[in-house]
Amino acid sequence: MNSDIKIFAGSSGKEFAGRMCNYLGIDLGKTEVIGFSEGNTYVRIEEHVRDEEVYLVLPIGLNPNNEFVELLFWMDAFKRSGARYVTAIVPYFSYAKGDKKDESRVSIRARVCAECIEIAGADRVITMDLHAAQIQGFFKKPVDHLIAMPLLTRYLKSLLTDKTVVVSPDAGFVKNARKFAEKLNVGLAIGDKTRSGHDENAEMMEIIGNVSGMDAIIVDDFSLSAGTVVEVSKLLKKKGANKIIACLSHIPLSEKGIEAIEKSDISLLISTDSINNERIKKSTKIKVLSVAPLFAEVVKRMHHRNSIGDLFDYIPDDVFNAAISY
């Protein structure tokens, strides 16, 4: 029975949480959020949660500062209302980009966020495809780090041709790209990328590997401006690639990013609904698969003390069918 599972949502998580609840056949918990004119945020739980296990869905995505603070308020509200165990479900964790101190006088933002989420009251965190996997170690509480790859590759298999290659946009994503290639049983090529500053512009220098006459699948974790995937696609075309598909775990694309995709050599961009990005509806090239059923399946198994290990390699039919019907 799933009726004892209590899922709630913050401002940016309502649609995602609603899809989770549809999969589980339960009602979404009642909450209220008010944003005051000076910028303050007010949150309130509108039903009984004392001694309950609860799940709060709130991506830290397109409005990360406000969403992060709102998440802290929710953790505090649930703990002060007597909830026994509170799980923060953060499908996209924007501050995962701040995972290291690689220059003088900067903050390791992901570590600060992790500590704040725990202090506010989270007993567990469920997230997906962190920009740097070691961020799990920034938390002292358990982190379930889901991956979109099994869902994405299962969908991609229907698009494969006899001549297909997976392309990593840079050396940093090679390990993950190799996993995509192994899942799809195709070859791997690597982009040589350089980035001179903190802007969203990258310069592609070369493609390492044979792509001539091949259909190419560019894989990456996320894109803001689409600069990297568009530059890779240009270079792939110069190298003789045929059809080009981009595949991202998260899609926080800006307006300019979507315009760049529309004008690019990319024929299709596949991603997930980890962020509620209304801008992507303007695109004719973007296909979104829902990972809400995956998160719901994880919650169901965890709530009933069952293993989730197989979900890291294989997506069950009911989860996949719900995902592609988004």
C-alpha positions in Angstrom: 0.0 0.0 0.0 1.3 3.5 -0.9 -1.4 5.4 1.0 0.9 5.9 4.0 3.5 7.8 1.9 3.3 11.5 2.4 4.8 13.7 -0.3 4.8 17.5 -0.2 6.2 20.1 -2.6 7.8 23.5 -2.5 7.2 26.2 -5.0 9.3 24.9 -7.9 8.5 21.2 -7.1 4.7 21.0 -7.4 4.5 19.6 -11.0 7.3 17.1 -10.3 5.7 16.0 -7.0 2.3 15.8 -8.7 3.8 13.3 -11.3 5.3 11.3 -8.4 1.9 11.2 -6.7 0.2 10.1 -9.9 2.6 7.2 -10.3 2.0 6.2 -6.7 -1.8 6.7 -6.8 -1.7 9.1 -3.8 -2.7 12.7 -3.2 -0.1 15.5 -2.9 0.3 16.9 0.6 -1.3 20.3 1.3 1.1 23.2 1.7 1.1 27.0 1.4 3.9 29.3 0.2 3.7 33.1 0.3 6.3 35.5 -1.1 6.0 38.9 0.5 6.7 42.1 -1.4 10.1 42.7 0.3 11.3 39.3 -0.7 10.6 37.2 2.5 9.2 33.7 2.0 6.6 32.1 4.3 5.9 28.4 4.3 3.2 26.4 6.1 2.2 22.7 6.2 -1.5 22.4 6.0 -2.0 18.9 7.4 -0.9 16.6 10.2 2.6 15.3 10.1 3.5 14.5 13.7 5.5 11.2 13.9 5.2 10.7 10.1 7.9 10.0 7.5 7.6 12.8 5.0 9.1 13.7 1.6 9.6 17.3 0.4 10.2 17.9 -3.3 12.0 21.1 -4.3 14.5 21.4 -7.1 17.2 24.0 -6.6 17.2 25.1 -10.2 16.2 28.3 -12.1 15.9 30.5 -9.0 18.5 28.8 -6.8 18.9 31.3 -4.0 15.2 31.5 -3.2 14.6 27.8 -3.7 17.5 26.9 -1.4 16.2 29.2 1.3 12.7 27.9 0.9 14.0 24.3 1.2 15.7 25.2 4.5 12.4 26.7 5.8 10.5 23.5 4.8 13.0 21.3 6.7 12.6 23.4 9.8 8.8 23.5 9.5 8.5 19.7 9.3 10.9 19.2 12.2 9.0 21.7 14.3 5.7 20.0 13.4 7.0 16.7 14.9 7.7 14.8 11.7 9.8 11.7 12.6 11.9 11.5 9.4 12.2 14.2 6.7 13.6 13.4 3.3 14.6 16.3 1.0 14.0 15.4 -2.7 16.1 17.7 -4.8 16.0 16.5 -8.4 18.4 19.2 -9.5 21.0 20.7 -7.1 22.3 23.8 -8.8 25.0 24.6 -6.3 26.7 21.2 -7.1 28.7 23.3 -9.5 30.5 24.8 -6.5 32.3 21.6 -5.4 35.9 22.8 -4.9 38.2 25.6 -4.0 40.1 25.9 -7.2 41.2 29.5 -6.8 41.9 32.0 -4.0 39.3 33.4 -1.7 36.2 31.5 -2.9 33.6 29.5 -1.1 32.9 25.8 -1.6 29.3 26.6 -2.1 28.0 23.0 -2.3 29.5 22.1 1.1 27.9 25.2 2.7 24.5 24.2 1.2 24.9 20.6 2.3 25.6 21.6 5.9 22.7 24.1 6.0 20.2 21.5 4.7 21.3 19.1 7.4 21.2 21.7 10.2 17.7 22.8 9.1 16.4 19.2 9.7 16.9 16.9 6.7 17.4 13.3 7.7 18.1 12.2 4.1 18.5 13.7 0.6 17.5 12.2 -2.7 19.0 13.8 -5.8 20.1 13.0 -9.3 23.2 13.4 -11.4 25.2 15.8 -9.3 27.7 17.8 -11.3 30.4 16.2 -9.0 29.6 12.9 -7.4 31.9 13.6 -4.4 29.3 16.1 -3.2 27.6 13.2 -1.5 30.5 13.3 0.9 29.7 16.9 1.9 26.7 15.5 3.7 26.9 13.6 7.0 23.3 12.3 6.5 22.5 9.6 3.8 22.3 10.8 0.2 20.7 8.7 -2.5 22.3 9.8 -5.8 20.1 8.6 -8.6 21.2 8.5 -12.2 19.2 9.3 -15.4 21.4 7.2 -17.7 19.4 4.0 -17.5 16.2 5.9 -18.6 18.0 8.0 -21.2 19.8 5.1 -22.8 16.7 2.9 -22.9 15.0 5.7 -24.9 18.1 6.3 -27.0 18.2 2.7 -28.1 15.1 3.3 -30.2 17.0 6.0 -32.1 20.2 4.2 -32.8 21.5 3.4 -36.3 24.2 1.0 -37.3 26.8 3.8 -37.2 26.4 5.7 -33.9 29.0 7.2 -31.6 28.7 8.7 -28.2 30.6 12.0 -27.8 31.8 13.4 -24.5 32.1 17.2 -24.7 35.3 17.3 -22.7 37.7 15.1 -20.7 35.9 15.7 -17.5 32.8 13.8 -18.6 34.6 10.9 -20.3 33.9 8.4 -17.5 30.1 9.0 -17.7 30.2 9.1 -21.5 31.9 5.8 -21.6 29.1 4.3 -19.5 26.6 5.6 -22.0 28.6 4.1 -24.9 28.8 0.7 -23.1 25.0 0.7 -22.4 24.3 1.5 -26.1 27.1 -0.8 -27.3 28.6 1.9 -29.5 32.0 3.7 -29.8 33.2 6.8 -28.0 34.7 10.1 -29.1 35.9 13.0 -26.9 35.9 16.7 -27.3 38.8 18.9 -26.4 37.3 21.9 -24.7 38.8 25.0 -23.1 37.1 27.6 -20.9 39.0 30.8 -20.1 36.8 32.3 -17.4 33.6 32.0 -15.4 31.3 32.9 -18.3 29.2 30.3 -20.1 31.4 30.3 -23.2 33.6 27.4 -24.1 35.9 26.9 -27.1 36.0 23.5 -28.8 39.5 22.7 -30.1 39.3 19.2 -31.5 37.3 15.9 -31.6 39.4 12.8 -30.6 38.0 9.8 -32.3 36.3 8.9 -35.6 33.0 10.5 -36.3 33.0 10.8 -40.0 29.8 9.2 -41.5 28.5 8.5 -38.0 25.4 9.6 -36.1 26.6 11.3 -32.9 25.1 11.5 -29.4 26.6 14.3 -27.3 26.1 13.5 -23.6 26.5 15.9 -20.6 25.0 16.5 -17.2 23.5 20.0 -17.9 23.7 23.1 -20.0 22.8 26.7 -19.3 23.6 28.5 -22.5 24.0 25.5 -24.8 27.4 26.8 -25.7 29.3 23.6 -25.3 26.8 21.3 -27.0 26.4 23.7 -29.9 30.1 24.1 -30.4 30.6 20.4 -30.3 27.9 19.9 -32.9 29.6 22.4 -35.2 32.9 20.6 -34.9 31.2 17.2 -35.4 29.7 18.5 -38.6 33.1 19.7 -39.8 34.4 16.3 -39.1 31.7 14.6 -41.2 29.2 13.5 -38.7 25.6 12.9 -39.9 22.7 13.2 -37.5 23.5 14.9 -34.1 21.5 14.3 -30.9 22.3 15.9 -27.5 21.4 14.2 -24.3 21.4 16.0 -20.9 20.4 14.9 -17.4 19.2 18.4 -16.5 18.0 21.3 -18.7 18.2 24.7 -17.0 18.5 26.3 -20.5 18.2 30.1 -20.8 16.2 31.8 -23.6 19.4 32.3 -25.5 20.4 28.7 -25.0 17.1 27.5 -26.5 17.5 29.8 -29.5 21.0 28.5 -29.9 19.7 24.9 -30.0 17.0 25.8 -32.5 19.6 27.3 -34.9 22.2 24.6 -34.4 23.0 21.3 -36.2 21.5 19.4 -33.3 18.3 17.6 -34.6 17.1 16.5 -31.1 17.9 17.3 -27.5 16.7 14.8 -24.9 16.6 15.6 -21.2 14.5 15.2 -18.1 12.0 17.1 -16.0 14.3 17.5 -13.0 13.7 21.3 -13.5 10.4 22.9 -14.3 11.7 25.0 -17.2 8.8 26.6 -19.0 11.1 28.1 -21.6 11.7 24.7 -23.2 8.1 24.6 -24.5 9.2 27.1 -27.1 11.6 24.6 -28.7 10.7 22.2 -31.5 13.8 20.1 -30.8 13.6 19.3 -27.1 12.2 16.0 -25.9 11.6 15.7 -22.1 11.4 12.4 -20.3 10.0 12.4 -16.8 12.2 11.1 -13.9 9.4 11.7 -11.5 8.2 8.0 -11.8 11.8 7.0 -11.0 11.9 9.2 -7.9 8.5 7.9 -6.9 9.6 4.3 -7.3 12.6 5.0 -5.1 10.4 6.6 -2.4 8.1 3.6 -2.5 10.9 1.1 -2.1 12.6 3.2 0.6 9.4 3.8 2.5 8.7 0.0 2.6 12.4 -0.8 3.4 13.1 -2.4 0.0 16.3 -2.2 -2.1 16.7 0.4 -4.8 20.0 -1.0 -6.1 18.7 -2.4 -9.4 17.3 1.0 -10.4 20.9 2.2 -11.0 21.2 -0.2 -14.0 17.7 -1.0 -15.2 14.5 1.0 -15.5 11.3 -1.2 -14.9 8.7 -1.1 -17.7 6.1 0.7 -15.6 8.6 3.5 -14.7 9.8 3.8 -18.3 6.2 3.9 -19.7 5.3 6.6 -17.3 8.5 8.5 -18.1 7.9 8.6 -21.9 4.2 9.6 -21.5 5.3 13.0 -20.0 
